[in-house]
Amino acid sequence: MARQETPRAAGAEKGERDCVLCPPLRFRLNEMADLPGESAVLADDGGLFLMPDLAPLADGHVLLVTALHHQCAGAFEEELWERAWRWRHRVGRIYRAAYGREDLVMFEHGPGTPQGGGACVDHAHWHLLPHSSGGGMRALLEERGLGGRAATWESVREYFRTGRSYLLLEEEGAVTVHPGEGVPSQYLRWAAKKALGAQQGAAHDPETQSWRWQEVFGLPASRARFLRTLERLRAAMAQDEAEDEAEAEDELRGDPEGGPDEGGHRDARAAAHQKSSPAASRSPNPIRSTPSP
């Protein structure tokens, strides 16, 4: 199914004129950093789009962004919430194709009030990174007294409806929502940087050691990571779409397992698609990659 509209066109209808994720400012920061903007959108479905984070914490760090202006996922209607989760599972498959593993970390600052809950951009966007943090992010939240509970559309929406900020986190296969009042700006970026560094034992590059995107975007190491992510994930999305098309052809031929050589691989894809969210078990919306410029 063809895209209904580009992210730029979709956001223009109701976007906030001073929001950096809405037109006309969308992609302006990319231009400032001499990075591709709209051409760096990896995929979209008219309501959500996927692109590399402007200042990636690691290779593969992407943002899932709403085309229209929503303050956070707590403002989503249920259909959009479920659609976002279908995207999340698609990203897991892309990570497997690109990096050989589907485990990921996902997080969101959900502002109940402007700039609340550690948010610095009041426009719904989920961060996704193709790494295991070993439970370190959730441990940091709990050390701060921010215990969480299972995240559902209802539990996240309740925070937003009552004007309370929240922190949404998927880590080690568990999705939780935590109170977000009073946390520092970009707190979850800090927690991700700390947890991933501890898990991987990686040395920090002086140019990218800060978790604050404003301090590193446009620096050579950050730009290189952005471009590597774009190239790697664009190729992985093409591979994943080819596999989807092969599955559809197999089903038309009455061979849903895809033959003896591919059955195990397809079973693994199906099992991964069932994890973490009830929305994953429903028929996915068509999500197609955007063509390379």
Backbone as CSV, one residue per row, in Angstrom:
resi,resn,N_x,N_y,N_z,CA_x,CA_y,CA_z,C_x,C_y,C_z
1,MET,0.847,-1.201,0.000,0.000,0.000,0.000,0.878,1.244,0.000
2,ALA,0.607,2.176,-0.841,1.420,3.379,-0.962,1.208,4.285,0.242
3,ARG,2.214,5.116,0.511,2.078,6.076,1.597,0.937,7.041,1.312
4,GLN,0.233,7.422,2.383,-0.888,8.336,2.213,-0.414,9.777,2.057
5,GLU,0.631,10.145,2.817,1.160,11.494,2.726,2.528,11.505,3.389
6,THR,3.347,12.467,3.046,4.670,12.525,3.639,4.564,13.071,5.051
7,PRO,5.574,12.796,5.910,5.550,13.366,7.245,5.454,14.884,7.228
8,ARG,6.155,15.529,6.297,6.114,16.996,6.263,4.693,17.486,5.989
9,ALA,4.006,16.874,5.036,2.658,17.312,4.697,1.681,17.011,5.813
10,ALA,1.824,15.842,6.446,0.890,15.466,7.497,1.004,16.400,8.684
11,GLY,2.229,16.767,9.062,2.403,17.609,10.226,1.948,19.032,10.005
12,ALA,1.919,19.482,8.770,1.607,20.882,8.505,0.174,21.227,8.847
13,GLU,-0.717,20.227,8.827,-2.132,20.516,8.993,-2.451,21.057,10.377
14,LYS,-1.893,20.422,11.427,-2.230,20.817,12.784,-0.995,21.057,13.643
15,GLY,0.153,21.127,13.043,1.382,21.210,13.803,1.518,22.514,14.570
16,GLU,2.342,22.469,15.592,2.666,23.656,16.367,3.801,24.390,15.655
17,ARG,3.616,25.650,15.403,4.570,26.376,14.573,5.938,26.526,15.229
18,ASP,6.011,26.418,16.567,7.302,26.556,17.231,7.874,25.218,17.671
19,CYS,7.302,24.117,17.220,7.757,22.781,17.602,8.796,22.289,16.598
20,VAL,9.937,21.803,17.091,11.009,21.387,16.187,10.714,20.056,15.500
21,LEU,9.637,19.377,15.893,9.241,18.151,15.205,7.998,18.344,14.345
22,CYS,7.572,19.590,14.194,6.464,19.933,13.298,6.974,20.883,12.216
23,PRO,6.344,20.888,11.055,6.648,21.924,10.069,6.299,23.299,10.646
24,PRO,7.013,24.351,10.306,8.104,24.385,9.309,9.487,24.100,9.886
25,LEU,9.574,23.839,11.211,10.884,23.655,11.834,11.398,22.225,11.757
26,ARG,10.524,21.289,11.399,10.966,19.899,11.304,12.154,19.802,10.341
27,PHE,13.173,19.128,10.779,14.419,18.915,10.023,15.318,20.154,9.976
28,ARG,14.910,21.252,10.638,15.769,22.438,10.642,17.086,22.165,11.369
29,LEU,17.010,21.404,12.476,18.227,21.076,13.212,19.138,20.166,12.394
30,ASN,18.547,19.287,11.603,19.361,18.461,10.705,20.140,19.343,9.740
31,GLU,19.467,20.358,9.219,20.132,21.274,8.293,21.280,22.002,8.985
32,MET,21.057,22.405,10.246,22.106,23.099,10.995,23.335,22.215,11.183
33,ALA,23.100,20.903,11.331,24.205,19.954,11.531,24.738,19.406,10.215
34,ASP,24.245,19.925,9.096,24.637,19.441,7.768,24.355,17.947,7.631
35,LEU,23.171,17.546,8.102,22.710,16.168,8.001,21.455,16.122,7.142
36,PRO,21.203,14.993,6.466,19.955,14.887,5.703,18.752,15.014,6.621
37,GLY,17.707,15.641,6.120,16.494,15.853,6.899,15.386,14.923,6.481
38,GLU,14.465,15.439,5.644,13.345,14.601,5.226,13.826,13.363,4.474
39,SER,14.933,13.466,3.776,15.449,12.303,3.053,16.003,11.239,3.994
40,ALA,16.153,11.572,5.285,16.624,10.595,6.269,15.479,9.842,6.934
41,VAL,14.234,10.161,6.576,13.105,9.388,7.105,13.189,7.980,6.531
42,LEU,13.278,7.005,7.413,13.446,5.617,6.987,12.146,5.003,6.507
43,ALA,11.037,5.357,7.149,9.734,4.799,6.783,8.654,5.651,7.420
44,ASP,7.469,5.623,6.842,6.329,6.308,7.441,5.041,5.680,6.952
45,ASP,3.972,5.907,7.694,2.661,5.407,7.283,1.628,6.530,7.237
46,GLY,2.092,7.779,7.229,1.197,8.923,7.206,0.866,9.452,8.582
47,GLY,0.980,8.602,9.619,0.692,9.035,10.981,1.906,8.998,11.883
48,LEU,2.846,8.114,11.584,4.084,7.975,12.340,5.235,7.816,11.352
49,PHE,6.396,8.287,11.732,7.553,8.081,10.869,8.784,7.788,11.711
50,LEU,9.754,7.153,11.071,10.959,6.665,11.739,12.178,7.329,11.122
51,MET,13.072,7.831,11.972,14.282,8.468,11.474,15.385,8.335,12.514
52,PRO,16.658,8.439,12.108,17.741,8.394,13.089,17.649,9.560,14.067
53,ASP,17.998,9.282,15.315,18.099,10.357,16.292,19.159,11.353,15.836
54,LEU,18.905,12.625,16.081,19.818,13.675,15.633,21.191,13.548,16.283
55,ALA,21.227,13.069,17.526,22.482,12.878,18.259,22.457,11.479,18.863
56,PRO,22.682,10.448,18.055,22.469,9.070,18.510,23.374,8.706,19.689
57,LEU,22.781,8.040,20.676,23.555,7.533,21.801,24.377,6.310,21.408
58,ALA,23.948,5.623,20.366,24.638,4.434,19.860,24.221,4.242,18.414
59,ASP,24.976,3.451,17.670,24.551,3.100,16.321,23.174,2.444,16.386
60,GLY,22.294,2.819,15.469,20.956,2.253,15.430,19.921,3.027,16.214
61,HIS,20.318,4.090,16.907,19.380,4.881,17.712,18.440,5.648,16.781
62,VAL,17.148,5.353,16.880,16.152,5.995,16.025,15.042,6.597,16.873
63,LEU,14.288,7.484,16.248,13.096,8.078,16.850,11.871,7.660,16.057
64,LEU,10.818,7.282,16.778,9.498,7.073,16.186,8.674,8.296,16.551
65,VAL,8.252,9.060,15.554,7.672,10.389,15.756,6.282,10.448,15.138
66,THR,5.358,11.145,15.808,4.040,11.352,15.213,4.119,12.467,14.178
67,ALA,3.444,12.271,13.056,3.433,13.292,12.006,2.648,14.520,12.450
68,LEU,1.520,14.306,13.095,0.755,15.405,13.661,1.228,15.664,15.083
69,HIS,0.889,16.833,15.611,1.395,17.220,16.920,0.583,16.562,18.033
70,HIS,1.230,15.656,18.757,0.710,15.086,19.997,1.751,15.374,21.067
71,GLN,1.306,15.766,22.237,2.267,16.126,23.276,3.109,14.935,23.711
72,CYS,2.500,13.759,23.768,3.198,12.542,24.177,2.293,11.367,23.857
73,ALA,2.780,10.145,24.097,1.964,8.964,23.812,0.743,8.881,24.717
74,GLY,0.787,9.549,25.857,-0.386,9.591,26.723,-1.561,10.293,26.082
75,ALA,-1.303,11.091,25.049,-2.372,11.787,24.327,-2.924,10.962,23.177
76,PHE,-2.356,9.776,22.925,-2.797,8.962,21.793,-4.184,8.384,22.032
77,GLU,-4.967,8.276,20.954,-6.121,7.390,20.975,-5.609,5.951,20.902
78,GLU,-6.472,5.005,21.251,-6.015,3.624,21.360,-5.464,3.096,20.038
79,GLU,-6.086,3.492,18.915,-5.621,2.992,17.619,-4.194,3.444,17.335
80,LEU,-3.867,4.691,17.675,-2.516,5.189,17.430,-1.512,4.515,18.364
81,TRP,-1.918,4.271,19.605,-1.066,3.538,20.546,-0.727,2.155,19.987
82,GLU,-1.735,1.445,19.499,-1.491,0.110,18.959,-0.634,0.176,17.693
83,ARG,-0.850,1.198,16.904,-0.039,1.352,15.694,1.425,1.589,16.067
84,ALA,1.648,2.405,17.100,3.020,2.653,17.541,3.699,1.360,17.974
85,TRP,2.943,0.484,18.621,3.544,-0.781,19.032,3.819,-1.682,17.843
86,ARG,3.041,-1.619,16.818,3.370,-2.392,15.618,4.671,-1.882,14.996
87,TRP,4.841,-0.577,15.034,6.104,-0.010,14.577,7.257,-0.524,15.432
88,ARG,7.072,-0.517,16.749,8.145,-0.977,17.631,8.592,-2.392,17.254
89,HIS,7.634,-3.276,16.970,7.993,-4.648,16.625,8.637,-4.717,15.241
90,ARG,8.223,-3.847,14.361,8.899,-3.777,13.061,10.355,-3.350,13.259
91,VAL,10.598,-2.388,14.138,11.963,-1.941,14.401,12.798,-3.089,14.962
92,GLY,12.202,-3.920,15.817,12.928,-5.075,16.324,13.404,-5.987,15.204
93,ARG,12.551,-6.198,14.206,12.942,-7.027,13.067,14.055,-6.350,12.256
94,ILE,13.949,-5.036,12.119,14.982,-4.301,11.390,16.320,-4.420,12.119
95,TYR,16.281,-4.322,13.441,17.507,-4.465,14.213,18.114,-5.857,14.033
96,ARG,17.272,-6.868,13.961,17.804,-8.217,13.745,18.528,-8.289,12.404
97,ALA,17.900,-7.707,11.374,18.529,-7.726,10.054,19.818,-6.907,10.032
98,ALA,19.834,-5.805,10.773,20.991,-4.903,10.719,22.112,-5.309,11.662
99,TYR,21.737,-5.765,12.867,22.737,-5.986,13.908,22.746,-7.406,14.464
100,GLY,21.848,-8.255,13.953,21.856,-9.647,14.364,21.163,-9.944,15.670
101,ARG,20.396,-8.980,16.204,19.671,-9.199,17.457,18.444,-8.309,17.488
102,GLU,17.382,-8.800,18.122,16.135,-8.045,18.175,15.916,-7.334,19.500
103,ASP,16.718,-7.636,20.527,16.479,-6.971,21.801,16.773,-5.485,21.652
104,LEU,15.991,-4.691,22.353,16.132,-3.251,22.235,15.713,-2.579,23.528
105,VAL,16.047,-1.310,23.600,15.576,-0.422,24.656,14.696,0.630,23.998
106,MET,13.548,0.902,24.606,12.656,1.961,24.121,12.312,2.850,25.308
107,PHE,12.318,4.162,25.095,11.923,5.046,26.193,11.309,6.330,25.656
108,GLU,10.511,6.947,26.536,9.857,8.223,26.212,9.701,9.049,27.472
109,HIS,10.001,10.331,27.376,9.583,11.303,28.378,8.173,11.750,28.009
110,GLY,7.224,11.571,28.904,5.847,11.968,28.640,5.468,13.189,29.455
111,PRO,5.544,14.386,28.880,5.242,15.593,29.650,3.746,15.773,29.888
112,GLY,3.350,15.843,31.158,1.957,16.147,31.474,1.670,17.628,31.358
113,THR,2.721,18.432,31.495,2.662,19.880,31.330,3.835,20.275,30.435
114,PRO,3.827,21.461,29.847,4.922,21.847,28.961,6.290,21.690,29.619
115,GLN,7.187,20.994,28.906,8.552,20.743,29.374,8.595,19.920,30.656
116,GLY,7.506,19.226,30.966,7.453,18.422,32.182,8.104,17.069,32.003
117,GLY,8.377,16.415,33.121,8.873,15.051,33.098,10.196,14.866,32.393
118,GLY,11.049,15.887,32.411,12.355,15.768,31.773,12.344,15.950,30.269
119,ALA,11.183,16.254,29.698,11.094,16.436,28.246,11.674,17.790,27.857
120,CYS,12.353,17.826,26.725,12.797,19.118,26.193,12.125,19.427,24.868
121,VAL,11.393,18.459,24.301,10.596,18.660,23.092,9.217,18.079,23.368
122,ASP,8.204,18.932,23.412,6.847,18.487,23.735,6.121,18.001,22.486
123,HIS,6.656,16.978,21.878,6.055,16.337,20.706,6.371,14.858,20.836
124,ALA,5.348,14.022,20.726,5.503,12.593,20.989,6.598,11.975,20.133
125,HIS,7.558,11.343,20.785,8.596,10.595,20.074,9.168,9.542,21.009
126,TRP,9.301,8.334,20.477,9.901,7.226,21.208,11.334,7.038,20.737
127,HIS,12.229,6.855,21.685,13.612,6.500,21.393,13.735,4.982,21.363
128,LEU,14.414,4.447,20.359,14.679,3.016,20.275,16.156,2.799,19.972
129,LEU,16.767,1.873,20.730,18.183,1.558,20.553,18.355,0.049,20.518
130,PRO,19.201,-0.463,19.625,19.336,-1.915,19.449,20.348,-2.528,20.406
131,HIS,20.077,-2.440,21.686,21.041,-2.928,22.667,20.306,-3.478,23.883
132,SER,20.981,-4.327,24.625,20.505,-4.746,25.935,21.171,-3.869,26.982
133,SER,20.372,-3.343,27.888,20.925,-2.525,28.967,20.996,-3.304,30.269
134,GLY,20.654,-4.594,30.227,20.764,-5.430,31.409,19.882,-5.015,32.565
135,GLY,18.807,-4.294,32.288,17.929,-3.824,33.358,18.442,-2.599,34.078
136,GLY,19.538,-2.021,33.575,20.164,-0.916,34.284,19.354,0.360,34.319
137,MET,18.585,0.647,33.268,17.792,1.873,33.262,16.694,1.804,34.316
138,ARG,16.001,0.678,34.372,14.921,0.542,35.354,15.479,0.597,36.779
139,ALA,16.667,0.024,36.968,17.295,0.074,38.286,17.601,1.514,38.690
140,LEU,18.054,2.327,37.741,18.327,3.728,38.040,17.051,4.473,38.416
141,LEU,15.952,4.177,37.725,14.682,4.803,38.076,14.258,4.408,39.483
142,GLU,14.386,3.139,39.791,13.961,2.668,41.110,14.844,3.234,42.214
143,GLU,16.140,3.402,41.938,17.030,4.023,42.921,16.595,5.446,43.234
144,ARG,15.978,6.086,42.265,15.496,7.458,42.457,14.110,7.479,43.099
145,GLY,13.567,6.318,43.407,12.238,6.233,44.003,11.113,6.289,42.997
146,LEU,11.434,6.022,41.725,10.440,6.100,40.652,10.021,4.695,40.240
147,GLY,9.419,3.976,41.162,8.939,2.637,40.850,7.849,2.672,39.797
148,GLY,7.817,1.648,38.948,6.865,1.636,37.843,5.852,0.521,37.946
149,ARG,4.938,0.527,36.982,3.958,-0.547,36.841,3.812,-0.859,35.360
150,ALA,3.125,-1.949,35.068,2.965,-2.364,33.677,2.346,-1.232,32.864
151,ALA,2.934,-0.969,31.713,2.458,0.113,30.848,1.412,-0.424,29.886
152,THR,0.240,0.161,29.916,-0.821,-0.107,28.956,-1.291,1.232,28.410
153,TRP,-2.106,1.179,27.382,-2.665,2.427,26.871,-3.398,3.163,27.981
154,GLU,-4.176,2.436,28.777,-4.959,3.060,29.836,-4.069,3.676,30.915
155,SER,-3.030,2.950,31.341,-2.206,3.461,32.441,-1.388,4.678,32.016
156,VAL,-0.906,4.682,30.776,-0.146,5.830,30.288,-1.078,7.019,30.057
157,ARG,-2.241,6.752,29.497,-3.199,7.826,29.236,-3.676,8.472,30.537
158,GLU,-3.785,7.680,31.593,-4.244,8.223,32.870,-3.279,9.282,33.393
159,TYR,-1.992,9.058,33.228,-1.024,10.089,33.614,-1.319,11.391,32.878
160,PHE,-1.466,11.299,31.567,-1.642,12.506,30.765,-2.965,13.197,31.077
161,ARG,-4.018,12.430,31.232,-5.345,13.019,31.481,-5.396,13.771,32.795
162,THR,-4.575,13.380,33.744,-4.561,14.037,35.053,-3.422,15.047,35.185
163,GLY,-2.778,15.383,34.060,-1.751,16.412,34.062,-0.446,16.006,34.716
164,ARG,-0.184,14.702,34.798,1.048,14.217,35.419,2.013,13.716,34.343
165,SER,3.265,14.023,34.528,4.283,13.543,33.599,4.647,12.101,33.931
166,TYR,5.160,11.398,32.931,5.526,9.992,33.120,6.798,9.684,32.349
167,LEU,7.373,8.539,32.673,8.508,7.983,31.949,8.101,6.603,31.466
168,LEU,8.170,6.379,30.173,7.811,5.092,29.578,9.096,4.364,29.208
169,LEU,9.179,3.086,29.582,10.415,2.340,29.367,10.120,0.898,28.980
170,GLU,10.730,0.449,27.900,10.813,-0.976,27.606,12.262,-1.390,27.746
171,GLU,12.494,-2.379,28.590,13.841,-2.861,28.857,13.765,-4.328,29.225
172,GLU,14.617,-5.130,28.627,14.653,-6.571,28.900,13.285,-7.218,28.721
173,GLY,12.510,-6.748,27.743,11.230,-7.345,27.410,10.064,-6.900,28.265
174,ALA,10.295,-6.061,29.278,9.222,-5.568,30.146,8.960,-4.099,29.834
175,VAL,7.673,-3.736,29.751,7.283,-2.362,29.437,6.610,-1.773,30.668
176,THR,7.177,-0.694,31.200,6.679,-0.099,32.432,6.529,1.407,32.275
177,VAL,5.646,1.971,33.101,5.470,3.421,33.142,5.770,3.872,34.568
178,HIS,6.495,4.978,34.681,6.986,5.470,35.963,6.595,6.939,36.123
179,PRO,6.416,7.402,37.358,6.159,8.834,37.548,7.348,9.654,37.074
180,GLY,7.060,10.781,36.437,8.132,11.582,35.855,8.248,12.982,36.410
181,GLU,7.463,13.312,37.417,7.519,14.675,37.942,8.880,14.951,38.578
182,GLY,9.463,16.076,38.208,10.676,16.540,38.857,11.975,15.940,38.368
183,VAL,11.934,15.072,37.355,13.201,14.497,36.889,13.938,15.521,36.033
184,PRO,15.255,15.443,35.979,16.016,16.409,35.182,15.725,16.270,33.691
185,SER,16.036,17.321,32.970,15.868,17.294,31.519,16.719,16.186,30.909
186,GLN,16.132,15.452,29.975,16.790,14.361,29.254,17.290,13.265,30.201
187,TYR,16.550,13.048,31.268,16.960,12.074,32.279,17.098,10.676,31.690
188,LEU,16.191,10.283,30.807,16.259,8.937,30.254,17.411,8.780,29.268
189,ARG,17.785,9.835,28.586,19.003,9.761,27.763,20.219,9.529,28.658
190,TRP,20.258,10.215,29.789,21.353,9.996,30.734,21.350,8.557,31.233
191,ALA,20.166,8.065,31.621,20.072,6.701,32.144,20.476,5.676,31.090
192,ALA,20.062,5.913,29.841,20.432,4.992,28.766,21.940,5.000,28.545
193,LYS,22.528,6.188,28.517,23.979,6.293,28.325,24.723,5.562,29.433
194,LYS,24.284,5.748,30.660,24.944,5.126,31.808,24.762,3.612,31.788
195,ALA,23.533,3.149,31.557,23.256,1.712,31.592,23.927,0.980,30.438
196,LEU,23.871,1.546,29.249,24.490,0.891,28.097,26.009,0.863,28.234
197,GLY,26.575,1.942,28.755,28.018,1.967,28.960,28.459,0.934,29.976
198,ALA,27.689,0.782,31.068,28.023,-0.207,32.086,27.885,-1.621,31.543
199,GLN,26.853,-1.848,30.727,26.607,-3.183,30.194,27.672,-3.597,29.188
200,GLN,28.088,-2.661,28.362,29.013,-2.983,27.274,30.471,-2.743,27.637
201,GLY,30.692,-1.997,28.719,32.059,-1.698,29.101,32.795,-0.899,28.050
202,ALA,32.045,-0.077,27.307,32.642,0.660,26.187,33.264,1.965,26.670
203,ALA,34.387,2.298,26.067,35.011,3.586,26.347,34.225,4.680,25.650
204,HIS,34.088,5.805,26.308,33.334,6.909,25.735,34.210,7.730,24.799
205,ASP,33.678,8.063,23.657,34.328,9.004,22.759,34.145,10.400,23.357
206,PRO,35.212,11.197,23.479,35.071,12.533,24.063,34.004,13.378,23.379
207,GLU,33.793,13.157,22.078,32.827,13.979,21.359,31.392,13.549,21.612
208,THR,31.176,12.322,22.073,29.804,11.830,22.220,29.508,11.361,23.634
209,GLN,30.355,11.709,24.611,30.132,11.214,25.958,28.942,11.900,26.622
210,SER,28.575,13.080,26.198,27.420,13.749,26.783,26.135,13.111,26.287
211,TRP,25.161,12.986,27.184,23.846,12.481,26.791,22.960,13.603,26.270
212,ARG,23.364,14.849,26.453,22.539,15.981,26.028,22.727,16.194,24.527
213,TRP,21.633,16.047,23.782,21.765,16.103,22.330,22.281,17.452,21.853
214,GLN,21.914,18.542,22.579,22.327,19.866,22.126,23.844,20.041,22.150
215,GLU,24.532,19.250,22.977,25.975,19.412,23.133,26.787,18.639,22.096
216,VAL,26.153,17.681,21.427,26.941,16.819,20.537,26.449,16.783,19.096
217,PHE,25.183,17.168,18.859,24.707,17.050,17.480,25.524,17.978,16.582
218,GLY,25.897,17.465,15.457,26.718,18.232,14.533,28.209,18.015,14.702
219,LEU,28.649,17.426,15.828,30.066,17.103,15.976,30.414,15.918,15.072
220,PRO,31.656,15.814,14.635,31.996,14.778,13.649,31.617,13.361,14.058
221,ALA,31.887,12.964,15.298,31.579,11.593,15.715,30.080,11.343,15.725
222,SER,29.314,12.334,16.169,27.860,12.189,16.201,27.289,12.131,14.785
223,ARG,27.793,12.974,13.904,27.332,12.964,12.517,27.637,11.620,11.852
224,ALA,28.837,11.103,12.112,29.209,9.814,11.516,28.281,8.706,12.002
225,ARG,27.932,8.741,13.282,27.022,7.725,13.826,25.644,7.842,13.188
226,PHE,25.155,9.047,13.013,23.869,9.273,12.343,23.889,8.659,10.947
227,LEU,24.939,8.948,10.189,25.006,8.479,8.802,25.179,6.964,8.723
228,ARG,25.949,6.380,9.657,26.062,4.919,9.696,24.713,4.278,9.983
229,THR,23.990,4.860,10.932,22.666,4.339,11.281,21.736,4.396,10.086
230,LEU,21.734,5.512,9.396,20.870,5.678,8.237,21.191,4.635,7.171
231,GLU,22.457,4.468,6.849,22.845,3.522,5.804,22.522,2.083,6.209
232,ARG,22.847,1.724,7.441,22.654,0.335,7.889,21.174,-0.013,7.971
233,LEU,20.375,0.870,8.513,18.960,0.556,8.693,18.190,0.637,7.386
234,ARG,18.602,1.499,6.487,17.925,1.546,5.189,18.108,0.213,4.451
235,ALA,19.307,-0.341,4.508,19.545,-1.645,3.881,18.765,-2.739,4.595
236,ALA,18.706,-2.667,5.928,17.988,-3.688,6.695,16.493,-3.635,6.428
237,MET,15.945,-2.448,6.246,14.516,-2.330,5.961,14.194,-2.921,4.598
238,ALA,15.073,-2.710,3.638,14.852,-3.307,2.320,14.863,-4.830,2.422
239,GLN,15.768,-5.371,3.230,15.826,-6.820,3.432,14.557,-7.324,4.103
240,ASP,14.090,-6.607,5.112,12.886,-7.032,5.830,11.661,-6.989,4.927
241,GLU,11.563,-5.955,4.087,10.431,-5.869,3.171,10.468,-6.999,2.151
242,ALA,11.668,-7.364,1.704,11.781,-8.483,0.768,11.309,-9.776,1.424
243,GLU,11.620,-9.958,2.703,11.169,-11.148,3.418,9.653,-11.141,3.586
244,ASP,9.086,-9.958,3.862,7.623,-9.850,3.948,6.973,-10.257,2.632
245,GLU,7.532,-9.772,1.533,6.969,-10.104,0.224,7.096,-11.599,-0.062
246,ALA,8.219,-12.201,0.345,8.395,-13.641,0.147,7.382,-14.428,0.966
247,GLU,7.107,-13.973,2.192,6.104,-14.639,3.021,4.729,-14.569,2.372
248,ALA,4.396,-13.385,1.838,3.092,-13.231,1.193,2.976,-14.155,-0.016
249,GLU,4.050,-14.278,-0.784,4.028,-15.177,-1.940,3.887,-16.628,-1.498
250,ASP,4.559,-17.002,-0.412,4.438,-18.367,0.107,3.000,-18.672,0.518
251,GLU,2.358,-17.690,1.171,0.978,-17.900,1.602,0.049,-18.058,0.406
252,LEU,0.289,-17.284,-0.640,-0.532,-17.414,-1.845,-0.355,-18.784,-2.492
253,ARG,0.842,-19.347,-2.368,1.101,-20.673,-2.924,0.681,-21.782,-1.973
254,GLY,0.173,-21.417,-0.799,-0.224,-22.419,0.175,0.941,-23.011,0.927
255,ASP,2.027,-22.254,1.057,3.223,-22.733,1.747,3.600,-21.733,2.828
256,PRO,2.803,-21.625,3.915,3.037,-20.584,4.913,4.350,-20.727,5.656
257,GLU,4.960,-21.935,5.630,6.222,-22.107,6.347,7.414,-21.615,5.547
258,GLY,7.223,-21.369,4.235,8.313,-20.831,3.434,9.354,-21.856,3.060
259,GLY,9.010,-23.148,3.120,9.969,-24.176,2.708,10.844,-24.618,3.850
260,PRO,11.500,-25.776,3.729,12.281,-26.330,4.827,13.471,-25.481,5.231
261,ASP,14.031,-24.726,4.304,15.208,-23.940,4.644,14.852,-22.652,5.362
262,GLU,13.619,-22.174,5.202,13.262,-20.869,5.734,12.258,-20.950,6.869
263,GLY,11.694,-22.122,7.122,10.633,-22.210,8.108,11.060,-21.748,9.483
264,GLY,12.265,-22.190,9.934,12.715,-21.792,11.259,12.891,-20.296,11.368
265,HIS,13.426,-19.700,10.307,13.628,-18.247,10.304,12.297,-17.520,10.387
266,ARG,11.304,-17.972,9.638,10.009,-17.305,9.654,9.302,-17.535,10.982
267,ASP,9.484,-18.738,11.575,8.899,-18.970,12.886,9.479,-18.000,13.906
268,ALA,10.781,-17.730,13.811,11.405,-16.790,14.734,10.833,-15.395,14.550
269,ARG,10.610,-14.990,13.311,9.997,-13.679,13.050,8.612,-13.605,13.662
270,ALA,7.824,-14.671,13.499,6.468,-14.678,14.043,6.486,-14.619,15.559
271,ALA,7.414,-15.368,16.188,7.484,-15.362,17.644,7.872,-13.985,18.163
272,ALA,8.831,-13.341,17.506,9.249,-12.012,17.938,8.117,-11.014,17.824
273,HIS,7.265,-11.184,16.820,6.169,-10.252,16.586,5.113,-10.323,17.682
274,GLN,5.122,-11.422,18.488,4.117,-11.586,19.523,4.554,-10.994,20.858
275,LYS,5.820,-10.568,20.989,6.338,-10.191,22.288,5.865,-8.806,22.725
276,SER,5.867,-8.604,24.040,5.840,-7.313,24.721,4.533,-6.545,24.690
277,SER,3.720,-6.622,23.670,2.516,-5.804,23.614,1.388,-6.555,22.949
278,PRO,0.163,-6.478,23.511,-0.969,-7.122,22.846,-1.162,-6.643,21.426
279,ALA,-0.800,-5.405,21.151,-0.990,-4.869,19.800,-0.172,-5.619,18.775
280,ALA,0.896,-6.276,19.220,1.767,-6.961,18.265,1.085,-8.130,17.597
281,SER,0.054,-8.697,18.229,-0.590,-9.874,17.666,-1.656,-9.524,16.641
282,ARG,-1.905,-8.242,16.434,-2.935,-7.828,15.494,-2.333,-7.589,14.122
283,SER,-3.170,-7.544,13.121,-2.670,-7.350,11.760,-1.979,-6.001,11.657
284,PRO,-0.735,-5.957,11.201,0.008,-4.709,11.157,-0.473,-3.786,10.057
285,ASN,-0.361,-2.481,10.330,-0.593,-1.503,9.277,0.553,-1.572,8.280
286,PRO,0.313,-1.273,7.015,1.424,-1.248,6.065,2.415,-0.148,6.438
287,ILE,3.665,-0.514,6.603,4.734,0.431,6.884,5.786,0.197,5.827
288,ARG,6.030,1.168,5.003,6.976,0.989,3.921,8.105,2.006,4.034
289,SER,9.288,1.544,3.702,10.442,2.425,3.754,10.313,3.508,2.697
290,THR,10.944,4.643,2.989,10.971,5.728,2.016,12.139,5.497,1.072
291,PRO,12.014,5.879,-0.181,13.100,5.639,-1.133,14.314,6.487,-0.821
292,SER,15.475,5.959,-1.124,16.705,6.732,-0.971,16.699,7.874,-1.971
293,PRO,17.263,9.025,-1.574,17.302,10.161,-2.502,18.211,9.883,-3.681
